[in-house]
Amino acid sequence: MFISGLIFIILLFSRLENIKTFDVFIEGVKDGLRVVYNLFPTLIGLLLAVSLLRHSGVTDCLVNGFSRILYLFKLPKELATLIILRPISGSASLAFLTDFVSQYKYNSKTIYAAAVLLGGTETTLYALSVYTSEIKKKVSAKLVCLAVIGNLMGSFLAVLVSNLYFD
């Protein structure tokens, strides 16, 4: 009902202002397709990189390294995969969380921590690659380091806060 009303209001105002609604719509579609065309190589490269990381065993090595760090902070080692996947791919981290929830109890503290982590962090590397490719700007190493550090801090804070809250 809301969307129908919104369309009606747009058509009404465009009629009152003598705006050719369909022509404006076509221009918007053309602009959207230009954005998709510019982003497509970046998205393909990112998807390829994620796939290569998963199938080459690099993520397993990173998970083992993160597990040791998480152990020092008394955090669940199961969250290491989620901490690594989240900056790269939102859908991969959501799929991992779904599998994770089905393996463990729904009411466990680790599931709560994983859910807070997923909601409290961002797909920073994905966002950086998409936004900078659209504006045709190179990503600096300093920016990537800051984004990764920010995401790691968000991950650890999300888990620590959820441990305090759900204890």
Residue, then its C-alpha position, 0 to 999 in steps of 0.5 A: m500500500f505504501i509503495s503504491g501511494l508513493i508511486f501515485i504521489i510521484l506521478l502526481f507531482s511530476r504531472l503538476e510540474n510537467i516532468k516527463t516521468f518516463d524519460v526521467f526513469i529511463e535516464g535513471v536506469k541508464d545511470g544505474l547501468r553505468v554504475v553496474y558496468n563500472l563496478f562489475p570488474t571490481l566485484i568479479g575480482l573480489l569474488l575471485a579473491v574470496s574463492l581463492l582464499r577459501h579454496s587455497g587454505v589461507t583462511d584455515c591458516l588465518v583461523n588458526g592464528f586468530s584462534r590463538i589470539l582469541y584464546l588469549f582474550k578468552l573469546p570463543k575460537e569458533l568466531a575466528t572464521l567470522i572475524i576473517l570473513r566479515p570484512i570481505s563478504g557479508s553474504a559469506s559471513l551470514a552463511f557461516l553464521t547460519d551454519f554456526v547456529s544450526q551446529y550449536k545451541y540457539n541459546s548459547k553465549t557464543i551464538y549471541a556473540a557471533a550475532v552481535l559481531l555480525g551486526g556490529t561490524e561492516t564489510t569494510l574491504y568490500a565497501l572500500s573496493v566498491y566505492t573507490s572503483e566507482i570514483k576511480k580512485k586507488v585505495s591506499a594501504k593506510l586506508v586498508c590498514l585503518a579499515v581492518i584495524g577498525n573492523l578488528m576492534g569492532s569484532f573484539l568489542a562486539v564479543l566482549v560486550s556480548n559476553l558482559y551482557f549475556d553472561 
